């Protein structure tokens, strides 16, 4: 890619041509795109991102010293000649974040034109839906890839994640690698932050799926209205045609469906309560999962879902709805769901305590915690215990609400740490307590999460159920900027071994 190709791809204007970087060319080769001046390499274009805590323009000179061939910025920057003797070309754009995404698409050859990309957004359910989609489409003989919270999975690879939705350059590089490995469908978790920061700009989505919208990330979005509007914009500002699969049992989902109708577009709706294009009737529930009858515009599908809980029927219905639209037969949809391997830490059943049930779940929002507690309540003949905490340096307002949810829906709770980050775990727990104490005093505070799990597992009796919530399949605990090796599943198994055969 040449400089002028880059400018065209991002709708930018080349200014301050400066001096060439050794080649004498006014149209140098662009060897990569980056927004991190620490890792910029010679010949790459550096994007001065704005809108965060730092201004990328402050690092343009550093990028120039590293050999950047171009600086993409929202305003011209006065740059001195670098030690290499060059002044990089500058490209002016209205929005560097969107430009970064468009540039990444172009640099990697627009891989989403070849890999059908499905974006799944919503507060809860994104990870589970992407895994169920992969299972169904693989059952139909398609090669698939998954990109999201638990990592990147495709072509026999498993790469750990940094963010729910990767940065644009890494995302497009991954899609390009999927294309090169023959992947036909990529299932991508799309976070609200990714929409806000234009990380997915330029992707011609094959389909967009909406799960639900409940409280989360208010530390960033400040109000539920702004958070919901961001989710809605993923559908209502869509620049490409494709399928829109929308949960209209959710208020935000109904707004999306109505908005699409005004635009002359059709949402394929799903739900368990309100009239919709796809719905399901639950026939049976157990700790191992649910059996249900799905109806897609009068096409029936009997399915066994390997995940417990009504909310996972919603997740399965979302995945199955897109599969139906893609022309996959009901029997193949059913086979895919039945044989799906759910992601770690999504209402994951841990066996080993005679007569009792233990589940590990990622539920980290008030709504998610309530749904998970309600999901396991039917299997409880004794007491329902809940062990959870809240993340540090994140939305403070949801902490007392999660305490309230646990107090109302569990018989007893263990309040502990999640990822405290730079906060004192005891301060976080006190915030949870503020909501909990309004409805119950049946709880104990154990800040050390491992000790809390050992304590909770040791006290289980026949008929009891323990939900360990918040971290799911995470393999670390973040404390004061350090990610320590830790995961709930391993600790729980240690605790079960430690208690021995106590029933």
Buried (B, 14 or more C-beta within 10 A) or exposed (E): BBBBBBBEBBEBEBBBEBBBBEEEEBBBEBBBBBBBBEEBEBBBBBBBBBEEEEBBBEBBBBBBBBBBBBBBBBEEBEBEEBEBEBBBBBBBBEBBBBBBBBBBBBBBEBBBEBBBBBBBBBBBBBBBBBBBBBBBBBBBEBBBBBBBBBBBBBBEEEBEBEBBBBBBBBBBBBBBBBBEBEBBBBBBBBBBBBBBBBBBBBBBBBBBBBBBBBBBBBEBBEEBEBBBBBBBBBBBEBEEEBBBBBBBBBEBBBBBBEBBEEEEBEBBBBBBEBEBBBBBEEEEBEBEBBBBEBBBEEEEBBBBBBBBBBBBBBBBBBBBBBBBBBEBEBEBBBBBBBEBEBBBBBBBBBEBBEEBBBBBBBBBBBBBBBBBBBBBBBBBEBBBBBBBBBBBEBBBEBBBBBBBBBBBBBBBBBBBBBBBBEBEBEEBBBBBBEBBBEBBEBBEBBBEBBBBBBBBBBBBEEEBBBBBBBBBBBBBBBBEEEEEEBBBBEBBBBBBEEBEEEE
